[in-house]
Amino acid sequence: MAKQLYFPNGTAASGTDLLYTDPAHANWDYSGLRVFRLAPGESKVLTTGSDEIAVLPLAGGADVEIESHSWTLAGRDGVFSGVTDFVYAPIDAEVKLTATRDAEIAICAARATRRIDPYYVAAQDIPIEVRGGGRGTRQINNFLSADMFDADTLIAVEVITPEGNWSSYPPHKHDEFSPDEVALEEIYYFRIDGPNGVGFFNMYTADGEIDVTELIRDGDLVLVPRGYHGPAAATPGHHMYYLNVMAGPSDQRVWKFCDDPDHHWARAMLDGLDPDARLPLYGG
């Protein structure tokens, strides 16, 4: 288990990367994430090696070249302004990115063995889901969820929690194999809307080895190696965004979880309420 699970903004930086975590850094086996900025016209070349990746603009856009393929990512102004297009790149590939404007790029990564042809998905083809009800309503941008588009092990989604709401609730886990659960490591990368905005995030294990409740600020990173996690709470006046990256040892790419039994009742209660009319925060 990683000795450190919560990384305030800047503490997981590496070289020119604003954020860098991989299995060696996280002390686990599958999931990774890096975030970097590119100035207009600036290029970066990535070698995927044993990882499959999703190239996801958090802001700005970029031209992407992979083998004989080339695409332009239109991107977006920021994570609270709209859904974005993305590019998938397989293992053992070279990826060249050239920013078309000021860009902030997330590279969602997972160890993989099956090689899939590179592909591009347009923003309008990303399914946007409004999940839950009442103060438990949140928006999911399912750009690479377990049942969406092709990947070997990588699962990645964006979650928008509007100000004053909770998400990742009730607390749930996915750290073992059972009829109702599949083991997955999970990364949370947070962005908070508005100056001086904060939120909260909680994770814990039944044995007490993990017991973390953190005040979350823009750019913070949380690693979830095991145990229950949630809620993620957006304080009044500040929308919360997080990028989830998941992968694990299953031979099937699937997301299955179990609620904390003490809080399971809340799922049906929240699902029985009307969805928050503020969502979706934006359309495709």
C-alpha positions in Angstrom: 0.0 0.0 0.0 1.2 3.5 -0.7 2.5 5.2 2.4 0.9 8.4 1.1 -2.6 8.4 -0.4 -3.4 12.1 -0.4 -1.3 14.4 -2.5 -2.0 18.2 -2.3 -1.7 20.1 -5.6 2.0 20.1 -6.6 3.2 17.4 -4.4 2.8 14.7 -7.1 4.6 16.8 -9.7 7.5 15.3 -11.6 9.8 17.3 -13.9 7.5 19.3 -16.2 4.5 17.3 -15.3 2.0 19.0 -13.0 1.1 15.5 -11.7 2.6 12.1 -12.3 1.6 8.8 -10.7 2.2 5.3 -12.0 2.3 1.9 -10.4 5.8 2.4 -9.0 4.8 5.8 -7.4 1.5 4.5 -6.1 2.9 1.2 -4.9 0.4 -0.8 -6.8 0.2 -2.7 -10.1 -2.1 -1.2 -12.8 -3.3 2.4 -12.7 -1.6 5.7 -13.6 -2.2 9.3 -14.4 -0.1 12.2 -15.6 -1.1 15.9 -16.3 1.0 18.4 -18.1 0.6 21.7 -19.9 1.7 22.6 -23.5 2.0 26.1 -25.0 0.6 26.7 -28.5 2.8 24.8 -31.0 4.7 23.0 -28.3 5.1 19.2 -28.8 5.5 16.2 -26.5 6.3 12.6 -27.5 5.1 9.8 -25.3 6.0 6.1 -25.5 3.2 4.0 -24.0 5.3 0.8 -23.4 3.2 -1.6 -21.3 0.4 0.9 -20.8 -2.7 1.7 -22.8 -3.7 5.3 -22.5 -6.4 7.9 -23.1 -5.4 11.3 -24.1 -7.9 13.7 -22.5 -7.8 17.5 -22.8 -8.7 19.1 -19.5 -8.4 22.5 -21.2 -7.3 23.5 -24.7 -6.7 21.2 -27.7 -4.0 19.3 -29.5 -3.0 17.5 -32.7 -2.3 13.8 -32.0 -0.2 11.5 -34.2 -0.1 7.7 -33.5 1.6 5.5 -36.0 -0.2 6.2 -39.3 -3.1 8.0 -37.6 -3.6 11.7 -37.0 -6.4 13.5 -35.3 -7.1 17.0 -33.9 -8.5 17.1 -30.4 -10.8 20.2 -30.3 -10.8 19.9 -26.5 -12.6 22.5 -24.3 -12.0 25.7 -22.3 -12.0 23.8 -19.0 -13.5 20.8 -17.2 -16.5 22.8 -16.1 -17.3 24.2 -19.6 -18.0 21.0 -21.5 -17.3 17.4 -22.4 -14.3 16.8 -24.6 -13.2 14.5 -27.3 -10.3 12.0 -26.6 -7.9 9.7 -28.3 -7.1 6.1 -27.2 -3.5 4.8 -27.7 -2.5 1.2 -27.2 0.5 -0.5 -25.7 3.8 -0.3 -27.5 3.0 3.0 -29.3 4.6 6.4 -29.9 2.2 9.3 -29.4 3.1 12.8 -30.5 1.0 15.7 -29.1 1.2 19.3 -30.5 -0.9 21.9 -28.7 -3.2 23.9 -31.0 -3.6 26.5 -28.1 -2.7 26.6 -24.5 -3.5 23.1 -23.4 -3.6 21.0 -20.2 -3.6 17.3 -21.0 -4.4 14.3 -18.8 -3.0 10.9 -19.7 -5.1 8.2 -18.2 -3.0 4.9 -18.1 -3.4 1.3 -17.3 -1.1 -1.7 -17.6 -2.4 -3.9 -20.5 -1.6 -6.9 -22.6 -4.1 -6.8 -25.5 -3.2 -4.4 -28.3 -6.1 -2.4 -29.7 -5.9 -0.1 -32.7 -5.7 3.6 -31.9 -9.0 5.5 -32.2 -10.6 8.9 -31.7 -14.0 9.6 -30.1 -15.8 13.0 -30.7 -17.3 14.9 -27.8 -20.8 14.5 -29.1 -20.4 10.7 -28.9 -19.5 10.7 -25.2 -22.6 9.6 -23.2 -23.5 12.0 -20.3 -25.3 10.4 -17.4 -27.1 12.1 -14.6 -27.0 9.7 -11.6 -28.7 9.7 -8.3 -31.2 12.2 -6.8 -31.6 15.1 -4.5 -28.3 16.2 -3.0 -26.8 12.9 -4.2 -27.2 13.9 -7.9 -24.0 14.0 -10.0 -23.0 14.0 -13.6 -20.9 11.2 -15.2 -19.1 11.8 -18.5 -18.7 8.2 -19.6 -15.8 8.6 -22.0 -14.1 5.3 -21.2 -16.4 3.6 -18.6 -16.3 -0.2 -18.4 -19.1 -0.6 -20.9 -18.1 2.2 -23.3 -15.6 2.1 -26.1 -12.8 -0.4 -26.2 -9.9 -0.9 -23.9 -8.1 -3.9 -22.4 -8.1 -2.9 -18.7 -8.5 0.9 -18.5 -11.7 2.4 -17.1 -11.9 6.2 -16.8 -14.8 8.6 -16.3 -15.3 12.3 -15.3 -17.7 13.2 -12.5 -19.2 16.6 -11.9 -20.6 17.2 -8.4 -22.5 20.5 -8.4 -22.0 22.9 -5.4 -23.6 21.6 -2.2 -24.0 18.0 -3.5 -22.3 14.7 -2.6 -21.0 12.0 -4.9 -19.3 8.7 -4.4 -22.0 8.1 -1.8 -22.9 5.8 -0.2 -19.3 4.7 0.5 -18.4 1.7 -1.6 -15.4 -0.5 -2.4 -14.0 -2.7 -5.1 -10.9 -4.4 -3.7 -11.7 -8.1 -4.0 -13.4 -10.6 -6.2 -16.9 -11.8 -5.4 -20.1 -12.2 -7.3 -20.8 -8.5 -6.7 -17.3 -7.0 -6.7 -14.2 -6.8 -8.9 -10.8 -5.6 -7.6 -9.9 -2.2 -9.1 -7.3 0.4 -8.0 -8.7 3.9 -8.3 -7.3 7.4 -8.8 -9.2 10.6 -8.0 -7.9 13.8 -9.6 -9.9 16.8 -8.3 -10.6 20.2 -9.8 -12.6 22.8 -7.8 -14.5 25.6 -9.5 -14.0 29.2 -8.3 -11.2 30.9 -6.4 -10.4 29.4 -3.0 -12.8 26.6 -3.5 -12.7 23.4 -1.4 -14.4 20.1 -1.0 -14.1 17.0 1.1 -13.2 13.4 0.5 -13.3 10.3 2.8 -11.9 6.8 2.5 -11.4 4.0 5.1 -11.1 0.3 5.6 -13.0 -1.9 7.9 -9.7 -2.9 9.6 -8.8 0.7 10.3 -5.6 0.6 8.4 -6.9 3.4 6.1 -8.9 6.2 7.7 -8.5 9.4 5.6 -10.7 12.5 5.5 -9.2 15.4 3.6 -10.0 18.9 2.7 -9.8 18.9 -1.1 -8.5 21.8 -3.1 -8.1 22.3 -6.9 -5.5 20.0 -8.4 -5.3 17.5 -5.5 -4.8 13.7 -6.0 -6.1 10.8 -4.0 -5.1 7.2 -4.5 -7.5 4.5 -3.4 -5.7 1.1 -3.2 -8.5 -0.6 -1.2 -11.4 0.0 1.1 -14.5 2.1 1.2 -14.4 5.5 -0.4 -16.9 8.4 -0.4 -18.4 10.7 0.0 -16.9 13.4 -2.2 -18.6 16.6 -1.1 -18.7 19.9 -3.0 -19.0 22.8 -0.7 -21.6 25.5 -1.4 -20.5 27.9 -4.1 -18.0 25.6 -5.7 -18.6 22.8 -8.2 -16.3 19.8 -7.9 -14.9 17.8 -10.8 -12.9 14.6 -10.5 -11.3 12.3 -13.0 -11.4 8.6 -12.0 -8.9 6.2 -13.5 -9.3 2.5 -12.6 -7.7 -0.8 -13.5 -7.1 -4.2 -11.9 -6.2 -7.8 -12.4 -9.5 -9.0 -13.8 -9.5 -10.7 -17.1 -12.8 -8.8 -17.9 -13.1 -5.0 -18.0 -15.9 -4.5 -15.6 -16.8 -2.2 -12.7 -18.6 -3.9 -9.8 -18.6 -2.6 -6.3 -20.1 -3.2 -2.8 -21.6 -0.5 -0.6 -20.6 -0.2 3.1 -23.5 -2.1 4.7 -24.0 0.6 7.3 -24.8 3.1 4.6 -26.3 1.0 1.8 -29.8 2.2 2.7 -28.8 5.7 1.4 -28.5 4.5 -2.2 -32.2 3.6 -2.6 -33.2 6.8 -0.7 -31.2 9.1 -2.9 -32.2 7.3 -6.1 -35.8 7.8 -5.1 -35.5 11.5 -5.1 -35.9 13.8 -8.1 -32.6 14.5 -9.9 -31.0 17.9 -9.3 -32.4 20.1 -12.1 -29.0 21.8 -12.4 -27.6 18.8 -14.2 -26.4 18.1 -16.7 -24.1 21.0 -16.1 -23.5 21.1 -19.9 -24.5 19.1 -22.9 -22.4 17.2 -25.3 
